[in-house]
Amino acid sequence: MINFNVPPFTGKEMDYMKIAVENQKICGDGQFTHKCNEWFEKRTGTAKCLLTTSCTHATEMAALLADIQPGDEVIMPSYTFVSTANAFVLRGARVVFVDIRPDTMNLDENKIEDAITDKTRAIVPVHYAGVSCEMDKIMELAKQYNLIVVEDAAQGVMSSYKGQALGTIGDYGCYSFHETKNYSMGEGGALLVKDSSKAEEAEIIREKGTNRTKYFRGQIDKYTWVDHGSSYLPSDLNAAYLYAQLEMADEINETRLKLWNRYYEGLSGLAQSGRIELPVIPEGCVHNAHMFYIKAKDLEERTALISYMKEKEVLCVFHYIPLHSSPAGQQFGRFHGEDVYTTKESERLMRLPMYYSLREEQVDYIIDQILKFYAAR
Ligand SMILES: *Cc1c(COP(=O)(O)O)cnc(C)c1O
């Protein structure tokens, strides 16, 4: 059986976790947490990176930092994971869903402006499959209407847009290190803060509303409750696991891209004959091979393909029932404009196995099975 996902493992994770244990500091903000934060700051150029307990929590922090209030409106795609919306719903915001582009499955930058009202406070672009949204246009709108931009870059670690790392373009960027992502710590994430004057507030929110981070740095002699906050600080054990992967980040990225390109080449004939569609990477976008998907003709064909692949011992999945059609989505949000692509395209999309330890022969086998399925149809 070829699994859909296998969590990344490089070999050094256990050594680093052992060091964390021997340090007798396994709670948050230990040496590996600091190493990871610094790694991202250096690599992406963000003013501040704070490792968190998840991308969900990083997005909740961004909503707090953005001071989202009840009744505020937040624009985002409906084709996304629930956390993108929940982080703002928890602050009492109303979610305004805008249609996606069929080529990248990202928020259609040309449909955002029409959805802006005097209650709109933020835009949340989701970089699907690690391929960037059209950030120039989104940042231009944000400037014009004075809106905050929170990038859901859960899938976009190591990707870039016109040379800028995803997560560093908007006011806040949110990364995920869940085991299904390119780099993992089991459960975990990071918040990237663009404006260094917001960094201290972010540290306080992450440390239960206290200035303990400042205290640990020796900048104050006692710590106290100074603002609202929660516990968004991951254990150093998890950070140790992640750090082993960051040391090999380029190698992991190259391995994934190689597998991605192999899929792409192997399936391009089928795409040229119009049987399936393949992912599109717009100019200026450098992606991270987070995901490889194909699009079948319609829902019926996709369902048949998924069960055919399962018979051939390959686990393929679809995802994201559009949020606006879910019970909570209907309660907390509304779809602005017409749903031309969100539902239709989401019903056609099928994800293929994609992970660091996936082998080239396995990719070839998967390609063969897809070719056979279409040859028989
Ligand atoms: C994985 C993912 C999340 C949630 O990440 P967690 O770290 O599991 O909280 C949010 N948004 C998108 C687009 C994701 O893919």
The ligand as a Gaussian input file, in Angstrom:
#p B3LYP/6-31G(d) Opt

LIG

0 1
 C       -2.647000      22.582000       7.619000
 C       -3.366000      23.860000       7.391000
 C       -3.808000      24.667000       8.449000
 C       -3.755000      24.244000       9.900000
 O       -2.494000      23.952000      10.365000
 P       -2.327000      23.359000      11.852000
 O       -0.865000      23.521000      12.099000
 O       -2.759000      21.936000      11.791000
 O       -3.149000      24.178000      12.762000
 C       -4.386000      25.885000       8.163000
 N       -4.544000      26.297000       6.891000
 C       -4.166000      25.546000       5.844000
 C       -4.364000      26.062000       4.460000
 C       -3.572000      24.296000       6.057000
 O       -3.207000      23.553000       5.017000

